[in-house]
Amino acid sequence: MSKLDDLIRKNNELSKKLTPENDEIYTNIVCYLRVSGLDELETEEIIHDILGMFLEAQERGEKIEQVIGDDYQAFCDSIIEAAQPKRFSWRRLFSDLEIVVIVIALLCLLDIVLLYLPQMFKQGRLILDFQVSLGYLINTAIILLASVSIFKYIGKTSFKYSKEKQQGHGWKQFVLLWVIMSCIVALLGLIRYILNPVVFFSVKIYYLAAVLVVLYILLRAVKEKLPVN
C-alpha cells in the first residue's frame, strides 16, 4: 500500500469519529481541497491535519467556527494560497493519466458487458475482438471531460450547496446535475448509434486488458517515485 492510499484510509477511519454536523463541514472542505490543484499526497496530509483540528475541537466541546472561523471557503483558500500549488506538476499529470486509464478500462468493460456478451449468447460463440470505433473514441473523450468537469463543479460549489440545502434550495443543484447528465447520456447514445459503424481497428480483449493493467501499474509506480510538487 502506497503512502497516499494509507493516508486516505487513515483519514476515512478517523472521520468516522466526527459528529454529523462536523462531518458535513469536513466533507465540504475535503471536496473543495481535492479539486484545488494541490498534489494528491499534499492534499491528504492537509486533510489529515484539519481532521486532527476537528477532533481536538470536539474533545474540548468547541464549535468548529471557534477554531477555523465561519467562512470555510476562505479558510480553505488561505491553506491553498499558503501551499502555493504549481501550475504544472508531474505527479498531477501522472494522476490524471491514471484516471484516463481507469475510465478507458471501465468503458471497455461496459462495452463488453452490454454489447459483446449479448452477441456471444445470441451467436453461441466467443467474441474476443474489441472494435475501436469513432463513436467509442468520441464517447470516451466526452465522458472524461464531463467526469472531470462535474467533479470539479461539485467540489468548487460544495459550500454553496451546503448553504442552499440549509435554506431548502438544495434541490436546484440536484436538478441541474440531473439535466446535464441526461443530456450527456442522450448525446452518447446518439454518437454511438451514428458513428459506431466507423471502425478504425480491432484488438484482442485480453491484449487490451493486459496493456491497460500494465500501463496503470507503470503510471502508479512512476508517480510514487516523483517528489511532491
C-alpha positions in Angstrom: 0.0 0.0 0.0 1.4 3.4 -1.0 1.7 6.3 1.4 -1.2 8.1 -0.3 -3.5 5.1 0.0 -2.5 4.6 3.6 -3.2 8.2 4.4 -6.6 8.1 2.7 -7.5 5.0 4.7 -6.5 6.7 7.9 -8.4 9.8 7.2 -11.5 7.8 6.3 -11.2 5.9 9.6 -10.7 9.0 11.7 -13.5 10.9 10.0 -16.0 8.3 11.4 -15.4 9.8 14.9 -16.8 13.2 13.8 -20.3 14.3 14.8 -22.8 14.5 12.0 -22.6 18.3 12.0 -18.8 18.4 11.9 -18.7 15.6 9.3 -20.8 17.7 6.9 -18.4 20.6 7.3 -15.4 18.3 7.0 -16.8 16.7 3.8 -17.3 20.1 2.2 -13.7 21.0 3.0 -12.4 17.7 1.6 -14.4 18.2 -1.6 -13.1 21.7 -2.1 -9.4 20.9 -1.4 -9.4 17.8 -3.7 -10.2 20.0 -6.7 -7.8 22.8 -5.7 -4.9 21.8 -7.9 -2.8 20.7 -4.9 -0.8 17.4 -5.1 -2.8 14.4 -4.0 -0.4 13.4 -1.2 -0.1 17.0 0.0 -3.9 17.4 -0.1 -4.4 14.3 2.1 -1.7 15.5 4.5 -3.5 18.8 4.9 -6.8 17.0 5.3 -5.2 14.8 8.0 -4.1 18.0 9.9 -7.6 19.5 9.5 -9.2 16.3 10.8 -7.0 16.5 13.8 -8.1 20.0 14.5 -11.8 18.9 14.2 -11.3 16.0 16.6 -9.4 18.1 19.1 -12.2 20.8 19.0 -14.8 18.1 19.6 -12.9 16.8 22.6 -12.9 20.3 24.1 -16.6 20.8 23.3 -15.9 23.7 21.0 -17.7 24.5 17.7 -15.6 24.3 14.6 -16.4 28.0 13.9 -14.3 28.9 17.0 -11.3 27.1 15.5 -11.4 28.0 11.8 -14.0 30.7 11.6 -17.4 30.6 9.9 -16.2 31.2 6.4 -15.0 27.7 5.5 -14.2 28.5 1.9 -11.9 31.4 2.9 -10.2 29.0 5.4 -9.6 26.6 2.5 -8.4 29.3 0.2 -5.9 30.5 2.8 -4.5 27.0 3.0 -4.3 26.6 -0.7 -2.5 30.0 -1.0 0.0 29.0 1.7 0.7 25.7 -0.1 1.3 27.6 -3.4 0.3 24.8 -5.8 2.4 24.8 -9.0 0.6 25.3 -12.3 2.3 22.2 -13.7 3.2 19.1 -11.6 4.5 15.8 -12.9 2.7 13.9 -10.1 -0.6 15.6 -11.0 0.0 14.7 -14.7 0.5 11.0 -13.8 -2.5 11.1 -11.5 -4.6 12.4 -14.4 -3.2 9.7 -16.7 -4.2 7.1 -14.1 -7.7 8.4 -14.2 -7.7 8.3 -18.0 -6.6 4.6 -18.0 -9.2 3.7 -15.4 -12.0 5.4 -17.3 -11.0 3.7 -20.6 -10.9 0.3 -18.7 -14.4 0.9 -17.3 -15.8 1.9 -20.7 -14.2 -1.2 -22.3 -15.8 -3.4 -19.6 -19.1 -1.7 -20.1 -19.0 -2.3 -23.8 -18.1 -5.9 -23.2 -21.0 -6.5 -20.8 -23.6 -4.5 -22.8 -22.6 -5.2 -26.4 -20.3 -8.2 -26.7 -21.9 -10.6 -24.1 -25.4 -10.4 -25.7 -23.8 -11.0 -29.1 -21.9 -14.0 -27.7 -25.1 -15.5 -26.2 -27.0 -14.8 -29.4 -24.4 -16.3 -31.8 -23.3 -19.0 -29.4 -19.6 -18.3 -29.8 -16.8 -16.4 -28.0 -16.0 -12.9 -29.4 -12.5 -11.8 -28.5 -12.0 -8.9 -30.9 -12.8 -5.5 -29.4 -13.6 -3.0 -32.1 -12.3 0.6 -31.6 -14.7 2.8 -33.4 -15.0 6.5 -34.0 -18.1 6.5 -31.7 -16.2 4.8 -28.9 -13.3 7.3 -29.1 -15.5 10.4 -29.1 -17.7 9.0 -26.3 -14.6 8.3 -24.2 -13.4 11.8 -24.7 -16.8 13.2 -23.8 -17.1 11.0 -20.6 -13.6 12.0 -19.5 -14.3 15.7 -20.0 -17.7 15.5 -18.4 -16.5 13.5 -15.4 -13.7 16.0 -14.6 -15.9 19.0 -15.1 -18.7 17.6 -12.9 -16.2 16.5 -10.2 -14.6 20.0 -10.2 -18.0 21.7 -10.2 -19.3 19.7 -7.2 -16.0 20.3 -5.3 -16.0 24.1 -6.0 -19.6 24.6 -5.1 -19.7 22.3 -2.0 -20.0 25.2 0.4 -22.6 27.0 -1.7 -24.7 23.7 -2.0 -24.5 23.2 1.8 -25.9 26.7 2.4 -28.6 26.2 -0.2 -29.5 22.8 1.4 -29.9 24.5 4.8 -32.2 27.1 3.2 -34.3 24.3 1.5 -32.9 25.0 -2.0 -30.6 22.1 -2.3 -32.8 20.5 -5.0 -31.7 23.1 -7.5 -28.2 21.7 -7.9 -29.6 18.2 -8.0 -32.0 19.1 -10.8 -29.2 20.9 -12.7 -26.9 17.9 -12.5 -29.7 15.6 -13.5 -30.5 17.6 -16.6 -26.8 17.8 -17.5 -26.3 14.0 -17.0 -29.5 13.3 -19.0 -28.2 15.4 -21.9 -24.8 13.7 -21.8 -26.4 10.2 -21.8 -28.6 11.2 -24.8 -25.6 12.6 -26.7 -23.5 9.5 -26.0 -26.3 7.2 -27.3 -26.7 9.3 -30.4 -23.0 9.3 -31.2 -22.8 5.5 -30.6 -25.8 4.9 -33.0 -24.4 7.1 -35.7 -20.6 6.6 -35.5 -20.1 3.1 -34.1 -20.1 1.6 -37.6 -16.9 3.6 -38.4 -14.3 1.1 -37.0 -10.6 2.0 -37.0 -9.2 -1.3 -35.8 -9.8 -4.3 -33.7 -7.7 -5.7 -30.8 -7.9 -8.9 -28.8 -9.7 -8.2 -25.5 -7.0 -10.0 -23.5 -4.3 -7.9 -25.1 -6.2 -4.7 -24.4 -6.8 -5.8 -20.7 -3.1 -6.6 -20.3 -2.0 -3.3 -21.8 -4.3 -1.3 -19.6 -3.2 -3.1 -16.4 0.5 -2.8 -17.2 0.1 0.9 -18.1 -1.8 1.6 -14.9 0.9 -0.1 -12.8 3.7 1.7 -14.5 2.0 5.1 -14.1 1.3 4.5 -10.4 4.9 3.2 -9.8 6.5 6.3 -11.6 4.2 8.7 -9.7 5.2 7.2 -6.3 8.8 7.9 -7.2 8.2 11.6 -8.1 8.7 14.3 -5.4 5.6 16.2 -4.1 5.4 19.5 -6.1 
